[in-house]
Amino acid sequence: MAKNYQELAHEVVKGVGGSENVAQLEHCTTRLRFTLIDPAKADRESLKKIKGVMGVVGSGIQCQVVIGNDVNEAFDAINQNYTFGQSETKGASSKNSGGFGAMALDFMVGVFQPLVPAIAGSGILKAFLSLFSMLGWMASDSSLYIVLMQAADAALYFLPVMVAVNMATKLKVNRLVAVAAVGATLLPNMSAAIAEGLNLFGIQIQTVQYSYQVFPAILSVALLYFVEKYTTKWTPKPIRVFFVPMICLIIVVPVTLMILGPLGLNIGSLLTTAILFLYEKLGWLAVGLLAAVLPFMIAMGMHKALVPYAVGSIAEMGEELLYLPASLAHNISESGACFGVALKTKDSDLRQAAISSGVSALFGVTEPALYSVTLQHKQVMYGVVLGSLVGGLCLGLTAVKGFVAMGPGLAGMAMFIDPNNSMNIVWAFVGFGVSLAVSFGGTLIVYKDNTVLNAEDAAAIEQETPAASLKEAFAATDVYAPVNGKCVPLSAVHDEVFASGIMGKGAAFIWEGDTVTSPVNGKVVMVARTKHAVGFQADSGQEVLIHVGMDTVNLDGKGFTVLKKAGESVKVGEPVLKVDRQFMQANNIDLTTPMVITNAGETNVECLTDEREVEAGEDVVLVCA
């Protein structure tokens, strides 16, 4: 029975004090790890009562909500509905999770991303008006056509104003003053004065078309930030309400006209010129190559750097010939690959995920496909890259151009309507079909449905196995020590989740050496991204989780070497993980290692030893029906 992850997400976020109380959210193998702004706002007792929550641990600003094998779905559901990290943690300094480049990229995306709906809506309206005019359904000189075309053009004409609003929001300056400062450059009288040779403080004002531009507005509001900040600091409170905005306008508008406007225009032109230079040097190959690497760029967030370019190119030139065609090829290839997986797999959960993700990608939203299917199965990635490359080359060869800055997909194909070239939309559909067919066919050929289980699949095993069969399989079977050292009860572990038995019954080890071995004959079904935990499925049905050390998820994989990957068969005593003892000791890591049976249910699990030395491969846990 499928769980309601959306409801779980809302209840958990409510329990930690609401989205405004969360500075950061991460997850490990079994837990949602919240960094809170104000710990007092979190209701940990209410969290423990939520259906689907196995326990709550942590103190202070750290709140760890134990979900178990469904942690990935819960994490995704929360991220679909909430955005975190808008405030600093109370009593702690804010940590920068990346360098200056990452911060700058995040800032620029925050400015440009909110523009997309307005630009996409107006762009699609323009495309349809052009199509209706080409087909003779609407006269280009009719009143309705003129009114709607002006309405569609407004978003791009006033693009600097919308950029100013977003910049002001990001920088936390007065948004209306920002609109006034940037809006001054768009006034017809200002444009006329500049055209007649406006001279300010002995400087000839350069003629710049501020409408449709983005970078002059960005620089203007950036200056406003500093002017407002220092003017507010030195201005008496009784006169701030009018004096600060007045000084801001007196300084920002002239400096923008003299320096920042021309500078911003040159920045935008240089960026566009650089992209066009790449296109000129590589020609149609550039579209195919970009399409082929887009899945990797999206996975790392690097594609966001192309958003400002695409928006600026559409605003300035009215068209874009690299990123949008490449995105079309990639988006549709993700869809085709997912449909290929859905047709070939025998895993019902994977089929369901592939179908829903494929439909989503078909309409231009690729994240579900990328993260739930493509990145989980490298053979599928081959199909996506192949489809993207071939489809991108097709679009590049035919010089397809995009006219609306939005995610290309079936519903938005009107973005490729060119009033001056009726074949542009035709070739866009050809590229669409090629990408879909190649990725679908390629995936059918290369994808091998070996039903390898991952962390999400593990949750379904118990549901798919009848209770009677499970007990029969579990009858009098053994689980063996994975390490050399002292075997201790789970209650001795300094972690409430394992010590209380929430994660399952089993034993723990205070061990020696540097190698963790398989405790069962079966296969590895999960290796944590941070390498600190390994999940197994025994041939007899048990699911065993080995969690190496306490809070080792925070090491982000450092000090661990994985010897067996998910899907590989293992025998008792076969090495699966190596630990850098010297590194762990240098970082004061507690390597006490719990081993639990995660799907025992009502079966009897007995630890056969009571705090004694054991060797790897020795019986330590007996599972009985």
N, C-alpha and C positions, 0 to 999 in steps of 0.2 A: 504494500500500500504506500503510495507516494506521500511524502511529507509536504506540508505547506510551508515552504521555506520563506515566503514573503511574510507570512504571519510571524514566523519565528524571528525574522530579521527585525520587524517592528517591535516585538516584545523585548528582545535583547537590547536594542538601542534605547528603548524607553527605560529599561532597568538600569542602564549605566548612566542615566541622567539626561538622555536626549542627545541628538547629534551635535548640539552646540557644546556639549561637555566632553567631546572626544577630540583629542589632539592628533591621534594616530591610531590606525588599526592594522594589525598584521595577523598572520595565523601560522601555526606549525602543524604537526601531524594530526592533532586532536583538539586544539584549543584556538579560540579567538582571543587575541592578545590586545586589549585596549590600553592605550595610554590616556589617562583622564586629565582634564583640566582642573576640576575640583572633585576630589575623591568623595567628599561629603555628600554629593548629589547622587551617588550611585546607591541603589538599593540591592545589596547582595543577597539578602534573604528572598526578595521577590524574584531575583534572577534564578535562584535554585529551584523555584517552584514552576518555572516555565517548562512546558512539555517540549522535550527535545534537548534540554540542557541537563547534562549529567552531573555538573558540579561547578563551583566557583572558587577560585583560589587567587592568591596574590594579596598585596596590601599596598596602601598608599596610592600613588597615581597609576600603579599597574593593576589591572583587573583582568584575570584570565578566565574566560567562560569555556568550560569543557563541553564540546559538542560530540566528540568521538569521530567515527568514520565519515560523518556528514559535514565535516567542518568546511570543506571546499564549497559545497552548495550554499551553506549558511553565509560564508564570507562573500560569495558572489551576490547573494540576495541583498545583503546589507549595502554593498557597493553600488548596486543598481538603484538604490533608493536614497542614499545619503552621501554627502560629501563632507569630509572631515579636514581638520588641520587649519581652521580659520583663526584660531586663537592660540595664545601661548599657555603652556601649562602653569598652573598656579604653584608658585614656590620653586620653580625650576626654570632655567634658561631654555630658550627654544634652540633645538639642535638643527643644524643644517644637514640634510641628508644627502646633499650633492654639492658640487662645486658651483662656481659662478655661472658657468655655461648652463647647468641644469636649472639654476634659479632664473636666469634670463629667459630661457626657453619656456619655463612654466609661466613666467610673467607675460610673455608675448602671447602665448596660447590663451591665457586668461583674458587678454584684451581682444583677440580676434575671434575666438570660438563663439562668443555670444552674438557676433554679427551674422553668423551663418544663416539662421532662420530668415532674417529680413532680406539678406542678399539672395538666398535661394528662392524665397517666395517671389521676389520682384523679378529675378532672372527667369524663372519658369513662366511667369506671366508674360514677360517680353517674348520668350520663345514661342508661346502659343499665339500671341498677337501676330508675330512674324509668319507663323504657319498659316493662320487664318487669312492673312493678307496674300500669301503666296497661292493659296487655294482659291482665292476669290470670294471667300466667305465674308470678308469684312474689308471695306475700302479704307485705305490708309489715310484718307482725308476726312473720314467720317468723324463726327463729334465724339462718339463712344470710343473709337480707336484712339483719338488724341488724348482724351481724358485718362483712359486706362494706361496708355504708354507713358504719360507724365507720372501717373501713380507708380508705375513700375520703375521709372527712372529716379524717383525721389530717394530711394534707399541708397543708391550709389552716389547721387549728387550730394546728399548730406552725410556721406560716409565719414568725413572728418568730425562731424558733430557726434555721431554714434561712437566713434573711436574715443573722443574726448570724454564721453560719459563713462565708458568702460575703464579708461585710464584713471579717471578721477576716483572711480570706485575702488580700483586696485590700490591706488596711492593714498586713499582716504583723505582727499581734498574736496573742497566744495564743488559739487558737480555742476551747479548752475553757473558759477563763476567760470568754470572750465568751458561750458557751452558758450558763454558770452565771449570769452577770449578767443576761442577758435571760430565762433560764428562771425566775429568781426572781419575775418579774412574772406568770408563768403559774400559779404554785402555788395550789391551791385555798385553802389557809390564808391566803395573802396576799390573795386576792380577798375572802375572808370578812372579814378584818380591815379592809380598805379600806371594804367595804360597811357595817361597823359604825361608821365614823367615825374612821379612823386619823388621828392627829395627830403630825406629825414636826417637831420644833424649832419648834413653834408654828404650823406650816403645815398646814392641813387638806388631806389627800391627796385629789385629785379621783378619782372613780370612772371608770376607763377599762377597757374590755374589751381587754386586750392580745392575746388570741388573735385570729387573722385579720388582725392589723395589721402593717404593714411599717415605717412611718416612725419610730415610737418605738424600734424595734430599731436602725435605722440611726443615729439620734442617740446612742443608748446606747453602741454600739460605737465611734462617733467619739470620744466622751468617753473611753472605755477606752484608745484609742490614745494620747492625750496623758497620761493618768494613768500608764499602763504605761511610756511612754517616759521621763518624768521621774523616776518612782519607781525604775526600773531604774538610771538614771544616778547617783542619790545613795544607793543601797542597797549596803552591803558585799556582795561576792560570796558569802561563806559562807551568808548568810541570804536571798539573793534567791529561792531556789526556793519558799519559802513566804511570805516577807514581801511581795513584789511582788503576787502574786495576792490576798493578804489585803487590802492597802491598796486595790487596784483594786475589790474587792467592797464595801469599806466606803464608798468614795466614789461609785462608779458607780450602785449600786442605789438609795440614797436620792435622789440627784440625778435619776435617771430617774423615780422615783415622784413627786417634787415638781415637777419642771420639764419634763424632756425628754419624758416620756410624754404629758402633755396637749398639749405643743407639737407633737409628732409627729402626734398625732391630728388636730389642727387643720390641719396641713400637708396631710395626706391628704384631709381633708374639703374644704379649699379647692380642691385640684386637681380632685377629683371634681365639686365645685360649679361650677367654671369650665367643665368639659366639658358638664355638664348645662345650664348657662346658654346655651352655644353651641347646643346641641340644641334648647332651648326657643325660642330666637330664630329659628333657621333651620328648625326642624322637620325633616321628612323630607328637605329639600334638603341638610342637613348631611351625611347619609350619602353621597348621590350626589356631592357636591362633594369630600368627602374621598377617596372611591374614585377620582375622576378625577385627583386630584393625587398619589395614592400612588406611581405609578411614578417620578415626579420626586423625591418625598421619599425613596424607597428608594435611588435612584441617588445622592443626596447624603448618605445616612445619617440624614436627619432623622426618619424614621419611628421610630427607636429611642427617641426622646423619649416616644413613646406607650406603650412597653412597661411602664414602672412604673405608669402610669395604669391600663392594662388589668388588670395583676396585682392592683393595689390595689382596683379596682372589683369584680373577681370575688370577692376575699377579703372585702371589706366588705359589698357589696350582693348578691353571689351572681349578678350578671348584668352585662352590658355591652351598650350599645345603639348605639354609634357606630363604634368602631374595628374590632371583629370583623366586623360586617356589611359595612363598607366593604372590609375585607381580603378577604372572600369574593368580592365583586364583582370586585375587582382581580385576585386570583389566577386566577379562572376566565377572566377576559377575556384575561389573558396566554396562557392555554392555547388559547383559541379563536383568537386572532390567530396563534399559532404554527402551528396546524393549517391555517389559511387560507393561510399562506405555503407550508407543505409541499405543499398541493394545487396551488398556482399556479406555484411556481418550477420552473425547468428545471435549476437548479444542484443537482447531487446532494449536494454537501457541505452547502449551506444547507438542503436538504430533510431531511437526516439530523439536522442540529442542531435544526431546527424541530420535528421529530417528538419527539426525546428531550426537548427543553425543554418542549414542550407537555404531554407526559405528566407531567413533573416538576411543572409548574405546576398541572395538574389535581389533584395530590395535595398542593398547598399550598406547594411550593417554587418560588419565582418567579425567583430570581437567574439561573439558566441562561437562561431565556427573556428576561429583561430585558437582560442584558449581551451575549448572543450573537445575539439577533434584534431585539428591540424598539428598543434604543438605536442599533443599526446601520442601521436603516431607518426613516426618519421616517414613511413611509406606514403602517407597522405600528403605530407609536405612536398614530397617529390611530385605528386600529381598537381598540387597547387602551383609550384614553381614552373613546371612544364607548361601548364595552361596559361599562366600569367605571361611567360616568356613568348610563347607562340602568339597568343592573343595580342600582347603588346606590340610585337613586331608587325602584326597585321594592321593594327591601328596606326603605328608609326609610318609604315609604308604608304598608307592612304592619307597621311597627314590630317587625321581627325583632330578637331579642336573642340574644347569645351567652352561654354559661354555662361555657365552658372557655377559659383563656388559651392559645391555640395558633394556629398558622397554619391557617386554614380551607381545607379541600379535600375531595375526594370521600371519602377514608377517614375523615375526622373530622367528618362531617356530624352525628354524634350530639351534638356540642357545642351544637347548636341545639334539642335536645329540652327542652321546658318542661313540667314536671309539671302546671302550672296552665293551660296553653294548648296543646292538641294541634295547633293550626294553625301554631304558630311554626315547626316543622320543615317543614311543608308549604310555607309561604311562603319559607322558606330555599331549598328545592329549586327553587321557581319562580324566585327571584332567580338561582340557580345556572344554570338553563336559559336565562334571558333574557341573562345576561352572556355565556354561551358562544355563543349564537346571534348576538347583535348583533356581538360582536367578530369572530366567524368571518365573518359576512356582510359586515361593514364592511371587513375586511381584503381579502376577495376583490374588493371593488369598487375600493378606493383603491390597493391595492398594485400597483405596476408592476414586473414582473420584467425589469429591464434588465441583469441579470447584471453589475452593477457590481462590480468586484473590489476587495477590501480587502486588508490585509496578510496575512490568513489565506488568502484565495483565491489569492494570488500563488504560494504554495508548490505549488499543485496544477496550475498551467499546464504545467509541464514534464512531469508525469506524464501529463497528458491529451493531449499532443502527441507522436505517434510520433517516435522519434529521427530517422528518415529525413526526415520532413516538416520537423522542426525545422532540420536542416542545410540542407535545400533553401531554407527560408524565410530562413535566415541568410546564404545565399551572397552574398558581396560586397555587403554593406549597410553604410551609414555611420551613425555617431553623431556629432552635431555639438556644438561647444563651447556650453555654456549661459551663459557669461559672457565679458566682455572681460578680458584679462589674460594672465599667463604660464601656459602649459601645462607641467606637470612630470610625471615618472614617479610612480607610486603609491609607489615606494620612498622618495620624498622626504617623504612625509606622516609627521608625528609621531604616528602611531597604528598600533600593531602589527597590528591587525586588517586595516586597509586596506593598509598597507605590505607585508604578507606575502602579499597576494592572497587571503586567506581568503574575503573577501566577493565576490571576482570580479576579473576583469581590467578594466583601463580606464586612466584618467588622472586627474590632479588639477590644480587651478587656484589660483594665487595671483592674485587678481583685483581689479578696480577697479569702481567704480560701486555701485549698490544693487539691481540687478535680476537675477534668475535666470530664464532662459528655457528652453523645452522643447528637449531635445537630439534629439528624434525626432518624426516624424509618427505620431500614435497617440492615446492617452488617458492621463490621470492615473489610476492605480489605487490610490494610497495617499498620504495626507498625514499625517505624524506628528502626534499630539495636541500635541506640543510645537513643531510647525511647522518644525523644523530639517531635516527630510528629506522628500523627495518621490520617489515611485516612478512609473515610466512603463511602459506596454506599447506597443511600436512596432507599427505595422500589419504589419510583417514578422516579428513574433514576439519580438524582443528585449525583455528586461525590464531597465530601467535604473534605478539608484538614485543620486540625488544627495544627498549628506550635506553640508550647509552648515556649515563650521566644525568645530573640535575641542571636544568636551565641551559643545556648545551645547544638549544636552538639559537641562542643569542650569538653563538660563534659563527653562524652563517656558513657552516661547512668546513671551517678551518680546523685542522687537526684530525680530520677524518679522510680515509681513502676507501672508496667503495670497490669491493672486489667482485660482487655479483649484482647484476641489474635486475629490475623487475621483469618477470617472465622466465628467468633462468631456473632450471631444475637444480636442486641441492640434495645432498645426503647429510645425515647427522655427522657433525664434526668438520664439515667442509667450511673453510674460511669465507666469510661474507663481508667483513669490515675490518679495517686496520685503524688503530688509534695512535696518535703521536703522543706518547706518555710525557715526554719532556715538555712539549707545548702545553699540555693540560696542567702539569705541575706548576709551570711558570705562571699560568693564569688562575691558579688556585681552584681548579674545577673538581667538583665532587663527582667521581666516576661510578658511584653506586648505580647499578644497572637493573631495573625491574624487567621481568619477563612475565607477561600475562596472557591468558587464554581469553581472547576478546569475544568469542561467540559460544561460550560454554552454556549460557542460559541457565537452566535448572539442573544441569548435570553436576555431578560431584567432582570437584577438583581438589586433590590432596597433595600437599607438599611432603615428599618422602624423607626429607632431612630436616633436622632442627639445629641450625647454626653449626654446621660442620664444614670442613674443607672438602671441596669436590674438584674433579677434573672435568674438562670439556668432554662431552659425550657420555657423562654419567647420568643415570636416571635421577631426576629430582622432582618431577611432577607426574602424578598419575591422574588420568581423566577417566572417570567411570560414569556409566549411564545411571 
